[in-house]
Amino acid sequence: MQNKAHAMAAGLFVLIVSLLVAGLGMWLTRDNGNYHTYELSSREGVSGLQPQAAVRYKGVAVGKVTHIGFDPQVSGNVLIRIDVNEETPITASTFAVLGYQGVTGLAYVLLDDAGEDHPPLPPGDSGLPRLPLESSPFSKLADQGPVILGRLDDAVQRLNQVLGEENQKHITSALVNIGQAAGSVHALSLKLDATVTQRLDPALAAVPALAAQARQTLQTLQQAGANTASAAADMGQVARRLNEPDGVIDQTARGTLALSRSLERFNAVTLPRVEAATDATARAARQFGRMTAGVSDNPQALIYGPGAPLPGPGEAGFVAPVPAVAPAKP
């Protein structure tokens, strides 16, 4: 009986301690916050996401996943139900993505704000509001994986073509040519060094003498410039003397004005008189010419006068001239 009593006491002690530990755990894990429930519906897989997974808003824990199942409203979609603290700033532009914790593969729901309002989603059969669930970067990378692999395969094939035997021969030939060019450049640099040492050094030694000659030439040019400046000053004095009142230019202008006035007077007075005298002389010359012609035709007119003129045809006393008879030929 004593053994049974000890076993009963031990069992009761273990039971009481277990109840205390469970109560302590429940007390420690109690959550007195107020939550709002939202639903997420996605056609993509939710690998790594489990109930009680964390829900974070911009990295801050704000709730947990309460249910994962299938969406009865959209066939083939996964339905996720989350509880979010009522103090979380959920707006019309809030959306959700799946985040992953390091290399463990465990997923959590990450809420973020895009800054642009999304079209409101119709609530499900439960009447709970829904948030859009966008593809995570890992999902996008998985979707682009075949495309990336295909492009990588093409790049490898092209690289194999570039590194083919023919191209390797061309590359080897190019490397040989580059080596020969490098040798030629080295030889050319040695020749240039020798040229500089043998020819430029003597030329550089003659530079001081050339500098002295250039200095003398510059002094000569300065003296010539000074002489030119003095000559310009003299020319300026001459110009000022010419432009002075009653100077050469002024006197020349006055003489030119007097000459122009004399020409105007000659054109206005003398020239008309000369033209009239010339006309009178021309008339006298014509009259003298007619008189000379008359004396030449009738010289006795100088003694007897010109006499009466002979009657012309149709006048009284006109006698027609008799034509001369040609002598007979023997």
Secondary structure, 3 states (H helix, E strand, C coil): CHHHHHHHHHHHHHHHHHHHHHHHHHHHCCCCCCEEEEEEEECCCCCCCCCCCEEEECCEEEEEEEEEEECCCCCCCEEEEEEEECCCCCCCCEEEEEEECCCCCCEEEEEEECCCCCCCCCCCCCCCCEEEECCCHHHHHHHHHHHHHHHHHHHHHHHHHHCCHHHHHHHHHHHHHHHHHHHHHHHHHHHHHHHHHHHHHHHHHCHHHHHHHHHHHHHHHHHHHHHHHHHHHHHHHHHHHHHCCCCHHHHHHHHHHHHHHHHHHHHHHHHHHHHHHHHHHHHHHHHHHHHHHHHHHCCCHHHHCCCCCCCCCCCCCCCCCCCCCCCCCC
